[in-house]
Amino acid sequence: MIRIEQLSMDLADFSLNNVDIHVREGEFFALLGPTGAGKTLILESVAGVGPVHSGRIFLDGVEITRLPPERRGVGIVYQDAGLFPHLSVEKNIAYGLRYQKRPGKKRLDWVKWLMERLGIAPLAGRSVENLSGGEKQRVALARALSVKPRVLLLDEPLSALDPAFREDLRNLLKELHSQLSLTCLMVTHDFSEALFLSQRAAVLNKGGVEQCGGVKDIFNRPASPFVAHFVGMKNVFPACGENGQVRVDCLNLSMPSNGCPKPKYAAVRPEHLLLLEQKPVQDNKFGLFPAEIRGMVDYGIFCEVLLDYQDQTLVAAAAKSALLSMGLDAGAQVWVEIPQDRIHFF
């Protein structure tokens, strides 16, 4: 559906470097990465409102690199909604339809259906200046969908919303993607959003693609230390592997490399570290060692636990209730177990 080939641009303080991305028809695809990674530049290049210094962009097999925005058949929703303040809700939504050749009644029926489906029909005659953030984003989404775009582009559409509005709009996006068979390309720095909405994603860093693939595969099998930290796999250690075996010297571990030919790193998610009050009776378990709790970060239901082992710092995640029941706090000595099947090599 969308094919981006060797997309590059050189700006005053940033470069986008030979980006290749393919979004399939009917797919929800996320562009992930921290602020300044190049995500929005790629989205705006697809929309036709950003510069393309080299490379090509195709939509349905047709090159659109130099086409003006209005001829691309895309709709876009920005983080700040970008509504016309002098127009009512209904007129904002219908704005893009004024150049279409569909009969007036069909256009009006489609606008009314969108307003009903997005829960904003009662707001039709109101000024957009008096709407909440969540209402404005629903209007912006309806406006983008009003032209029945071949591709829906979403630039951080949820990031400026309060948690309740964010959850409502996230659920609505998922429902509309399925109901209307939309092809969506979304920019976000929030991996949990990508996990909920997307089938596949590309993780960007400093203008290049670090990893591209299924969202769950990226989450469980990051391909670089940067991607590992981005998806929350905070325990990354140097490793040395050959002949099907790998050593993680800083943790005194040695094990099979699980098919990874020459791993340079071993990584473990915080929630996969097991904390034990006492040394198990069966103390010959793999990946078992003592550590001291340096501190805890309270996230409400769960806590991140910072652990010191020799000269290494590890991060575990555990339910707050479990930590309270064990009476664990900063300075406490614990035993840590790393299940062998939870270690990822790359």
Buried (B, 14 or more C-beta within 10 A) or exposed (E): BBBBBEBBBEEEEEBBBBBEBBBEEBBBBBBBBEEBBBBBBBBBBBBBEBEBEEBBBBBEEEEBBEBEBEEBBBBBBBBBBBBEEEBBBBBBBBBBBEEEEEEEEEBBEBBBEBBEBBBBBEBBEBBBEEBEBBBBBBBBBBBBBBBEBBBBBBBBBBBBBEEEBBBBBBEBBBEBBEEBEBBBBBBBBBBEBBBBBBBBBBBBBBBBBBBBEEBEBBBEBBBBBBBBBBBBBBBBBEBBBEEEEBBBEBBEBEBEBBEBEEBBBBBBBBBBBBBBEEBEEEEEBEBBBEBEBEEBEEEEEBBBBBBEBEEEEBBBBBEBEEBEEBEBEEEBEBBBBBEEEBBBBB
